[in-house]
């Protein structure tokens, strides 16, 4: 007769389940990313010859590109979530040219915005150098911009602005989307929390985007702010207070 499985102590069982959860997240985020990257490359090749496609085929091509980009963003967030949970993010504080970083991140999101007919606008940014971790700062900004596009309707605008005061450097991402209810403002930034606003193009929503933005900002010395009203959009801010910033010359 088969012996019954050993009954594990509760702390050991919890540790085992945590380990299995992390292994599953690693499997999804790493092993699935490779085929999606290949599919993304193939779609990019099709995009170069889209003039040979009729209007309906071009529409389906753009929809496929949105789906693949959404899946890759979700897997990257899962990888970041795992790294944050296991304290694997190595923070390396250094001078970061704010304007150059914003230009690079915004440029990476232009195509996805265009595919949803969302206008992505970056206002003039002062030449400020901030002391921060480049990866953490970029990932926080990427999630805020990605979320703004994801929850915006066709024909709306997402704007990015930045500036400084005497003791503060700030970045803001403003959308004209659905906005948040007053009782949801305190929930923004909690992991796996899905708020009342829903993606407008069928994109996935894991409830991790704002959590990762807030966690990455905290690691690099900033904090996340939010102003929102139902039907009037949202403004998510990144604030670095009492920050020793300085201007730099731009050729």
C-alpha positions as CSV (number, residue, x, y, z in Angstrom):
1,X,0.0,0.0,0.0
2,X,1.3,3.5,-0.9
3,X,2.4,5.4,2.1
4,X,0.7,8.8,2.5
5,X,2.7,11.9,1.7
6,X,4.6,13.4,4.5
7,X,2.7,16.3,6.1
8,X,4.9,19.3,5.9
9,X,4.9,22.0,8.6
10,X,3.0,25.1,7.5
11,X,6.1,27.4,7.3
12,X,7.9,24.9,5.1
13,X,4.8,24.5,2.9
14,X,4.4,28.3,2.5
15,X,8.1,28.5,1.5
16,X,7.7,25.7,-1.0
17,X,4.6,27.4,-2.6
18,X,6.5,30.7,-2.7
19,X,9.4,29.0,-4.5
20,X,7.1,27.3,-7.0
21,X,5.3,30.6,-7.7
22,X,8.7,32.3,-8.4
23,X,9.7,29.3,-10.7
24,X,6.4,29.6,-12.6
25,X,6.9,33.4,-13.0
26,X,10.4,32.8,-14.3
27,X,9.2,30.2,-16.8
28,X,6.5,32.5,-18.1
29,X,8.6,35.6,-18.3
30,X,11.8,34.0,-19.7
31,X,10.9,31.0,-21.8
32,X,7.8,32.5,-23.4
33,X,9.5,35.7,-24.3
34,X,11.8,34.1,-26.9
35,X,9.0,32.9,-29.3
36,X,7.1,36.2,-28.9
37,X,10.3,38.1,-29.8
38,X,10.6,36.0,-33.0
39,X,7.0,36.7,-33.8
40,X,7.6,40.4,-33.2
41,X,10.5,40.3,-35.6
42,X,8.4,38.6,-38.3
43,X,5.7,41.2,-38.0
44,X,8.2,43.9,-38.3
45,X,9.4,42.3,-41.6
46,X,5.8,42.3,-42.8
47,X,5.4,45.9,-41.8
48,X,8.2,46.9,-44.2
49,X,6.2,45.5,-47.1
50,X,2.8,46.6,-46.0
51,X,2.3,48.6,-49.2
52,X,1.7,45.2,-50.9
53,X,-1.2,44.5,-48.4
54,X,-4.8,45.7,-48.9
55,X,-6.5,47.9,-46.2
56,X,-8.0,44.9,-44.3
57,X,-4.7,43.0,-44.2
58,X,-2.9,46.1,-42.9
59,X,-5.5,46.5,-40.2
60,X,-5.0,42.9,-39.1
61,X,-1.2,43.3,-39.1
62,X,-1.5,46.3,-36.8
63,X,-3.8,44.4,-34.5
64,X,-1.3,41.5,-34.3
65,X,1.5,44.0,-33.6
66,X,-0.5,45.4,-30.7
67,X,-1.2,42.0,-29.3
68,X,2.5,40.9,-29.4
69,X,3.7,44.2,-28.0
70,X,1.2,43.8,-25.1
71,X,2.4,40.3,-24.4
72,X,6.0,41.3,-24.4
73,X,5.3,44.2,-22.0
74,X,3.4,41.9,-19.7
75,X,6.2,39.4,-19.6
76,X,8.7,42.2,-18.9
77,X,6.6,43.3,-16.0
78,X,6.5,39.7,-14.6
79,X,10.3,39.7,-14.8
80,X,10.5,43.0,-12.9
81,X,7.9,41.8,-10.4
82,X,10.0,38.7,-9.7
83,X,13.2,40.8,-9.4
84,X,11.5,43.2,-7.0
85,X,10.0,40.4,-4.8
86,X,13.4,38.6,-4.5
87,X,15.3,41.9,-4.0
88,X,17.3,41.2,-7.2
89,X,17.2,44.8,-8.5
90,X,20.7,46.3,-8.3
91,X,20.4,50.1,-7.9
92,X,23.3,52.1,-9.3
93,X,22.7,55.8,-8.6
94,X,24.3,58.1,-11.2
95,X,23.7,61.3,-13.1
96,X,20.9,60.9,-15.6
97,X,20.2,63.4,-18.3
98,X,16.4,63.8,-18.0
99,X,15.7,65.1,-21.5
100,X,17.6,62.3,-23.2
101,X,16.0,59.6,-21.1
102,X,12.5,61.0,-21.8
103,X,13.1,61.2,-25.5
104,X,14.3,57.6,-25.7
105,X,11.4,56.2,-23.7
106,X,8.8,58.3,-25.5
107,X,10.2,57.3,-28.9
108,X,9.8,53.6,-28.0
109,X,6.1,54.1,-27.4
110,X,5.2,56.2,-30.5
111,X,4.2,53.2,-32.7
112,X,1.9,51.6,-30.2
113,X,0.2,55.0,-29.7
114,X,-0.2,55.5,-33.4
115,X,-1.7,52.0,-33.8
116,X,-4.4,53.1,-31.3
117,X,-4.8,56.5,-32.9
118,X,-3.6,58.1,-29.7
119,X,-1.4,61.2,-30.0
120,X,1.7,61.1,-27.9
121,X,3.1,64.6,-27.1
122,X,6.2,65.6,-25.2
123,X,6.5,69.2,-24.0
124,X,9.8,71.0,-24.0
125,X,12.0,69.4,-21.3
126,X,14.6,71.5,-19.4
127,X,18.2,70.3,-19.5
128,X,18.3,68.8,-16.0
129,X,20.6,66.1,-14.7
130,X,19.1,64.0,-11.8
131,X,20.8,61.6,-9.5
132,X,19.0,58.3,-10.1
133,X,19.2,54.7,-11.3
134,X,18.7,54.8,-15.1
135,X,17.0,51.4,-15.3
136,X,14.6,52.1,-12.4
137,X,13.7,55.5,-13.7
138,X,13.2,54.3,-17.3
139,X,11.0,51.3,-16.2
140,X,8.8,53.6,-14.0
141,X,8.3,56.0,-16.9
142,X,7.7,53.2,-19.4
143,X,4.9,51.7,-17.3
144,X,3.3,55.1,-16.8
145,X,3.3,55.9,-20.5
146,X,2.2,52.3,-21.5
147,X,-0.7,52.5,-19.0
148,X,-1.7,55.9,-20.3
149,X,-1.9,54.6,-23.9
150,X,-3.6,51.4,-22.8
151,X,-6.4,53.1,-21.1
152,X,-6.9,55.9,-23.7
153,X,-9.6,55.9,-26.4
154,X,-9.0,56.5,-30.1
155,X,-8.3,60.2,-30.9
156,X,-7.2,61.1,-27.4
157,X,-3.8,62.6,-26.3
158,X,-1.1,61.5,-23.8
159,X,1.3,64.2,-22.8
160,X,4.6,64.0,-21.0
161,X,6.0,67.0,-19.2
162,X,8.9,67.6,-16.7
163,X,10.3,70.5,-14.8
164,X,12.0,71.6,-11.6
165,X,11.5,73.9,-8.7
166,X,14.0,74.9,-6.0
167,X,14.1,71.6,-4.3
168,X,12.2,69.3,-6.6
169,X,12.4,67.6,-10.0
170,X,9.2,66.2,-11.4
171,X,7.9,64.3,-14.4
172,X,4.2,64.0,-15.3
173,X,2.3,61.7,-17.7
174,X,-1.2,63.0,-18.4
175,X,-3.9,61.2,-20.3
176,X,-7.4,62.0,-21.4
177,X,-8.8,58.6,-20.5
178,X,-11.4,57.2,-18.2
179,X,-9.9,58.5,-14.9
180,X,-10.2,56.9,-11.5
181,X,-12.9,57.0,-8.8
182,X,-12.0,58.9,-5.6
183,X,-11.9,55.7,-3.5
184,X,-9.4,54.2,-6.0
185,X,-6.7,56.8,-5.6
186,X,-5.2,55.1,-2.6
187,X,-5.3,51.7,-4.3
188,X,-3.2,52.8,-7.3
189,X,0.2,51.2,-7.0
190,X,-0.8,48.1,-5.1
191,X,0.2,44.9,-6.9
192,X,-2.4,42.9,-8.8
193,X,-5.0,45.6,-8.2
194,X,-7.3,46.1,-11.1
195,X,-9.2,49.4,-11.0
196,X,-12.5,50.4,-12.7
197,X,-10.8,51.9,-15.8
198,X,-10.4,49.1,-18.4
199,X,-8.0,48.8,-21.4
200,X,-9.6,50.3,-24.5
201,X,-8.0,48.1,-27.2
202,X,-8.3,44.6,-25.7
203,X,-4.9,44.7,-24.0
204,X,-4.1,42.7,-20.9
205,X,-4.2,44.2,-17.5
206,X,-2.3,42.3,-14.8
207,X,-2.5,45.1,-12.2
208,X,1.3,45.3,-12.0
209,X,2.1,48.4,-14.1
210,X,1.6,51.0,-11.4
211,X,3.0,48.7,-8.7
212,X,6.3,48.4,-10.7
213,X,6.4,52.1,-11.4
214,X,6.0,52.9,-7.7
215,X,8.5,50.2,-6.5
216,X,11.1,51.3,-9.1
217,X,10.7,55.0,-8.1
218,X,11.1,54.1,-4.4
219,X,14.3,52.3,-5.1
220,X,15.7,55.3,-7.0
221,X,14.7,57.9,-4.4
222,X,11.5,59.2,-6.0
223,X,7.8,58.8,-5.2
224,X,4.6,58.3,-7.3
225,X,1.7,60.8,-7.3
226,X,-1.7,60.7,-8.9
227,X,-4.4,63.2,-9.7
228,X,-7.5,61.8,-11.4
229,X,-11.2,62.3,-11.9
230,X,-13.7,60.0,-13.5
231,X,-14.2,60.9,-17.2
232,X,-11.5,63.6,-17.1
233,X,-8.3,61.5,-17.3
234,X,-5.4,61.0,-14.9
235,X,-2.0,62.6,-14.2
236,X,0.7,60.3,-12.8
237,X,3.7,62.1,-11.5
238,X,7.3,61.1,-10.5
239,X,8.7,63.4,-7.9
240,X,12.3,63.7,-6.6
241,X,12.2,66.0,-3.6
242,X,15.2,67.8,-2.0
243,X,17.1,66.7,-5.0
244,X,20.5,68.1,-5.8
245,X,19.9,68.7,-9.6
246,X,21.7,70.8,-12.1
247,X,21.4,72.0,-15.6
248,X,23.6,70.6,-18.3
249,X,24.5,72.0,-21.7
250,X,22.9,70.4,-24.7
251,X,24.5,70.9,-28.1
